[in-house]
Amino acid sequence: MHPRVVEIGEGIREMKIRGAGRIARAAAEALKVFAENFQGTREDFTRELEEVKKYLLSTRPTAVSLRNAVYYVINRMEGDTLDSMRESVVQNAENFIAMSHEAVKRIGKFGAERIRDGSTILTHCNSSAALEVIIQAHRSGKEIKVFNTETRPWLQGHITSRILAKEGVDVTMIVDSAVRYFMRDIDIVIVGADTIASNGAVINKIGTSQIALVAHEARVPFMVAAETYKFSPETVIGKLVEIEERPAEEIADPSEFPGVKFRNPVFDATPPEYIDAIITEIGIISPYIAYQIIKEVMQFGVES
Ligand code: RI2
């Protein structure tokens, strides 16, 4: 396999490249690199493309964005000759990456409209889509404050805090378990998504569902910022979303805790009854219309 393809794949697996949107674009980029650098026969191309596909799909299991990106690029491949097939893969990858960037910008625009001047926003983990909403609201001149969780165990909240501070946003980092303590100060919660199931449940960074529960209790609106390629066609045909469980070493050194078991699931599911709206690039929607959205993205294809 081309070394750059492996570099991208391992980068995704080891979370050097992370975030549901970013890993989707990186997977499309890997397919583009493969097609551009391929040497061999048409038959070899088809066979190796399948290998690259399987390899990329194996890197992280939960975010459907990655699988939707891979299917988008491969299932739309056209042409009978090797050159036309290669060109088609490159073009599809470029289209997906451009569409993805554009979607995040539109989400930011729509979402920013929903932020009232003077609001205090809570976010969790590090979501480019959620951050785009916050940053566009700030750039439009709204006086906003942000609380963000540190997000154990990977501490993606550090990235979020730094990005917002650099933008000049008034940002406060809190530990994950302080969410209920601060909820009385929060006007709106905005998080991202890795996968949205056909019943409207949102799978996002572990802890998201607890935050949604606390927001619900406090009557604080809970919004999700997610591109339509985060909706999962697979869930329509009965597949369950696999929740990635990562090594114990990410939490603590197990050798220092003899006799102790560790569990490290990195995502959880927030049911639709705790979600006020999902901000997508095609509009702000109720989680209960997830199926209609999936029908639109079904064109990406699904592995059955
Ligand atoms: P954007 C991340 O997963 C977080 O769960 C984040 O909320 C989600 O992807 C969406 O991120 P991880 O890769 O696509 O950190 O909005 O495990 O950037």
Residues whose N, C-alpha, C, O or C-beta is under 5 A from the ligand:
A	BS01	RI2	R18 G19 A20 G21 R22 H124 C125 N126 S127 S128 A129 A130 G192 A193 D194 N204 K205 A225
